[in-house]
Amino acid sequence: MRFFQKNTTLFARLGYFISIVILLILSVIAIEFFVGNGDGIWFDYDLRLIGFRVVAWAVGLVSLYLLIRQSPPVVQNILLSLTSVFFVIYGIETVVGWIHDSGQKAPAANQPQYAGPAYDSSYAFDEFLGRKPIPNHNFKWVKTLNGKPVIDVLMHVDSFSRRITPFADSLNAQRNRYALFFGCSFTYGDAVADNETMPYYFQKNNSAFQAYNYGFFGYSPRHMLARLQHQDVTKQVTQKQGFAVYTYIEDHVNRAIPSAGWIGMYDGYFPDVDESSMQTNGVYRFVHPLKYRFGMMVFKSKVRQHFAMDFPFAYRPKDYELTANLIKKSQEEYKKQFKNDDFYVVLYPDALRIDSPMLGLLKERGIKVIDFRNLFPYPSKKYQLQHDGHPNPEAHRLLMQELSKELKTKGVI
């Protein structure tokens, strides 16, 4: 038992172990330098990272042993319990990871292989929105199939990070009213041209209006609220009268919570919200670093990937409530700026969520809702792009045609 009797002996053995690991890793790196390309990676294994992890585990285990050994019995029991739970979770994650990775087959040569678009080159950091379209920028939205472009459109963005909505060539009318469109990639018009978006089709059919596109891929009610709380949108439009519309899809609940999956997808770059006051202030990953890291850990979990899970596992009543509250606060901010109550929420056609409680929650809060959930089947081949999951131009055109009819019956246009 001399090994456990003196800390100096234990530390000495730890030092020997670390020295051996470092020498071994350095030797392998030297071999890789002469027989490989010298980047420290051999057969897809990062040798430096492996060495660091081995040393870190050794130091961590020795530190844990010493902490347990020198603690009172109650603390020992707590630490042993936590350690046991950790290793059980780690073991499950490791085993499921092996199963998951072994089941990932390389696509056959005759299977379609898509790539793109390169979203990273389309956005810039914003202190309140997290990410926004690069101002005064043209972004080429390209998706390839087996190396050949199948979608290739050029998107134009103005100085306020809004996608430009061009005027129809045949119309030169004076546009003395505005139409603000808030939403996600459906509003922004992912994978379609500037003259194939929802704002474009509305503007084309209503010559008295100029449409402004405030959507972007991955946006949610958080982003709409952040815009209205931290920007004077009245100075971004030239008209004094008009209306605003927010296009809602059920996936916006994920983004409003936010779920672990969405934290990972957007890397925490979205507005943070104080749920008690509905005030946005800063970017989520910086305001809540621990929550962000936990969300990323869950997002990268092999268990989550293998079983296609998210956290929370299903939408809870409070998640819908939060989403509705964000939209309600956005309505209030819009009214405060533009001095009118013409703010509408469009429920997008969504066959997968036909029983959503969002309609009732919005009406309870006095929000004007236009329910288009049964307008056309979505998702469906007829209204989706052939090589992408987003709506096609026909879906955008039909939705705006019906929106125009609804707003005319309400006396808005």
N, C-alpha and C positions, 0 to 999 in steps of 0.2 A: 504493500500500500504506500510505499515511499513516494510513488508518483503523485498521489493526492495529498501528501502530508505537508508539502512546502510549495507555496506559490512560486518561489524562485525556480524550483525544478520545473514546474508547469510552464512558466514563462520561458525558461530556457528551451524546453522541448518545442514550444510554439515558435520560438525564434529559429530553431533548426528547421522546422517544417516550412516556415515561410521562406527561408534562405534556399532550401532545396527546390521549392516551387518556382521561385524567381529564376534560379539558375537553369532549371529545366525549361521554363518558358523562353528564356533568352536563347538557349541552345536551339530550340525548335524554330524561333524567329530567325536566328542566324542561318539555319538550314534553308528556311523558306526564302530568305533574302537572296541566297545564291542560286537556288533551283527554281524559285518562283519569280514573282514580279516585285517583291519587296514591300508589299503593302500590309504585311502582318496578318493576312487572311489566307488560310490554307484549307482547301477543300470546303470552302464556305464557312469555316470556323474562325472567328476573330480571336487570335491567340492572346492578345493583350487583355481582352475582356474576360476570357476564360481564367487567366492568371489572377486578375483582380477579384473575380468572384470566388475563386478557391481560397484566396487569402482572406477575403471578407468573411466568408463562412467560418473559416477557422478562428478568426478573431472573435466573431460573434458568438460562436459556441463556447469558447473558453470564457468569455465575459459572462455569458449566461450561467455557466457552471459555477463560477466564482460568486455571482450574485445570489444564486440559489443556496449555495453552501454556507454563505455567511449571513443569510437572512433568518428572521424568526420563523417558527413553524407555520404560522398562518400565512405569511408572505410566501414561504416556500410552496405551500399548497396552491396558492393562487398562481404563482409563476409556473408551476408544473402543469396546472390545468390549461393555462393559456398556451404554453409550449406544445402541449398535446393537441390542442385544437388547431394550432398553426400547422403542425406537421401533418395532421389529417387532411386539412384543406390543401396544403401544398402537395400532398401525395395524390389526392383526387385530381387536382389541376394537372399534375405531371402525367398521370396515367391517361386521362381524357385527352391531353395534348398529344400523346403518342398515337392514340386511336384516331384522333382527328387528322393529324398530319399524314398518317399512313393511308387514310382514306381519300386524301386529296390526289386525285389522278390528273396527270397532265392531259390537256385537251387533245383529242385525236386530231390528226391532220385534216380530216374532212369536216370537223366541227368549226362553226364560226367563232372567230376570236376578235372581240371588240377592244378598242383602246381609245382613250380620250373621253371628254375634252380636258385640256390643261387648265383647270380652274385657277390654279395658283397664280397664273399670269394675268388674271382678270380683276383681282381685288387688291386693296391697300388697307393698312391698319387705320382704324378710327377709334378715338378714345372713348366714345360712347356706343357706337354701333358694333365695335369689334372689327368687323370687316365691311367694306363698302366698295362698290365699283370704282376703279381708278378714274378720277376726274379727267375729262378731256382726253379720253382714251378710246382706241378702237381695238376690240378683242375679237380674234378669229376663233369661233366655236367650231372645232373640228372633231369628228368621230370617225374612226377608221374600222373597216371590216377586213380582216386578213391583210392588213397593211395598206388598203386602198380607202380613200375618203368616201364615206357614204352620206355624211352630213358636213357641209362646209358653208358656214354663214358668217358674215361680218357684223358685229354688234358695235354701235356707236354710243358713247356716253358723254353727257354734257358736263359743265363745270360743277354742277350740284350732285354729281354721281347718280344721275338719272339716265336711264336708257332713252335715247332720243326717239321721239315719235314723229315720223315724217308726215307732211301733209300729202293728201292725195293730189296727183298732178292736175286733175280736172277742177279742183276747188281752190278758189282764191278769196273766199268770203272773209269778212272781218270777224274774228273769233273773240267775242267779248265776255265769254264765260269759261270757267275752268272745270276740269274733271280730274280729280286726283285719284290715282290707282295705287293702293297699297297691297302688298302680298309677297308671295315667294317667287319661285322660278316659274310658276304658272302665269303670274302677272308679268314678270320680267320678260318671259318668252324664250325660255331655254330651247335651243336647237331650231328656232325659227328666225326668219329675217325681221328687220326693223318694221317692215310693212306687212307683218303677219301676226303681230301681237294683239292682245286684247285691247290695250289703249288705242292702237292704230285703227282697229275696226270700229271702235266706238266713235273716234274722231272723224273717220271717213263718213259715217252715216249721220253725223250731227254737226252741221257746218258752223253752228254758233259756238261750239266748244273747242277748246284746246286741251288735249289730254296730256297729263304728266305721269310718267311711269316711275314710281318709287319702289318697285319690287326688286328682288334680287334672289339668287339661288340660296336656299337655306334660311330665308328670312321668316319671321314669325311675328305675333303681336308684340313681342318685346321690342323688335326693331321699329315697328310703326310708332310705338309709344316713345321710344328714345328719340326718334326724329322730331316728334311733336313737342317733346319736353326740352330739347337742347338746341333746336333750330327754329328760327322764325320763318316758317314756310311761306307766310304771306309775302315775304320779300323775294321769294323764289318764283312766284307767279305774277304775271302782269295784270290779270283780271281780278275784279273785286267780288264777283258773284259766281257761284257754281256749287259743286258738291264733291264729296269724297266717298270712295267705296273700298272696302277691304274684302278681298276674296279669301274665304276660309276653306281649308281642307282639313280633314280629321288629323292628319299627321302634325298639324300645328300644336296639338296638345303635347306631343312628345317634346317639342321645342320649347314650349312654355314652361314645362315642369322645372328643369330640363331632365330628360331621361339619360341614363348612362350612355346609351347608344348615341344620343345626340351630342353629348359632351365630347365623345370620341370623334364623331363625324365632323364636328365643327371645331374641334380642338379647344373648346372653351372660349372661343372668340365670339361672344355674343353679349348683349347688354345684361348687366345684373339689375335685379329688381328687388326693392324692399317691399315685401308682400304686405306689410302692414299699412304703408302709405302709398303703394303703387308708384314709387318714385324710382326712376332708373338713374344709376350713378356708377359709371365705370364699366369695366369688362369683367365678366364672370371669373375667368381663370386667375385674374389678379386680385379680385376682391375676396374670392373664396379658394385660396390655393389648396387647402386640404380636401375640400369637396371635389375640386377639379382633379386632383391626383387620384382620389378614390374612384371617381367616375372613369378616369382613363384606365385604371387598373381593372375595373369591371369590364370596360369596353374591350380590352386586350385579352381578357380571360378566354382560355381555350374551351372551358365549359360553356361559356356564353356563346362562343362561335359554333361549337359543335351542335348544341341544342337550339340554336337560333333564338336565344332568349334576349330579353332586355330587362332593365330594372328601372322602374317597377315593372312587374310582369304584365300588368294590365292597367288600363286607365281607371283611376279611382274617382269617386264623386268630387273630391277636393281638387283633382287635376283639371276637371272640366270647369269647376268654379274659378280656379286661378286664371284659366284661359279667358273665360267670359269677363272676369274683372279687368284683365289687361285690355281687352277690347273696349270695355265700358270707359276705362280711364282715358283711352285714346280718343274716344268720342268726345269726352269732356274737354280734352286738350285742343281738339280740332275746333270745337265750338268757341273756346276761349280765344283762339287766334282769328278765326274767320267770321265770328259773330253770326253764324247761322247753324241750324240744326240738321242740315242736309247731309247726314253721315249714314251710310248704308253698309250692311254686311251681306255679301252674296255667299250662300252656301253652295259650294261647287258640287256638281254631280259626282256621287261617290256610292257606287252600289255596295261597297264593302261595309259601309257604316250607315246604313239607312235608318238604324234605330238610335242614332246619336242624340243625347239629351241637349246638345248645344242650342238648338232652336228655342227650346223652352227657356233655357238659362238667359239667352240674349233678350228675349221678349220680356222676361221678368225684370230686366234692368232697363227697360225702356228703349232698347236699341232697335232701329228699323232694319228688318231682315227681309231679304228676297231669297226665297227658298227654291233653288234650281236643282235640288238633288235628283229629281225625276225628269230633268230636261232631256237627257240622253244617257245611255249606258256608259259608265266609265268606272274602271278601265275597260276598253274594248278596242279591237283592231281598227274599227271604223274611225275612232276619234283619237287614236294614239299614233305617234310617228312610227314608221316601220322599223327603224333601227334605234329607237329610244323610247323610254317610258313616259315622256312628257306629252301633253296634248298637241295635236297637230293644228295647222291653221284653220281647218274647218271647225274644230271644236271652239277655237277662239272666236271665229266669225259668228257662229250660231249663238254662243253665249252672249255676245255683245248685241246681237240683233234682238234677243229676248230682253236683255237689260234695257235697251232703248224703249221697247214697248212698255215695260213695267214703269219706267220713270216718266213716260208720257202720261200714263193713266194716273200717276200720282201728282202730275202737274209740275214736276221738277224740270223737265225739258220741253 
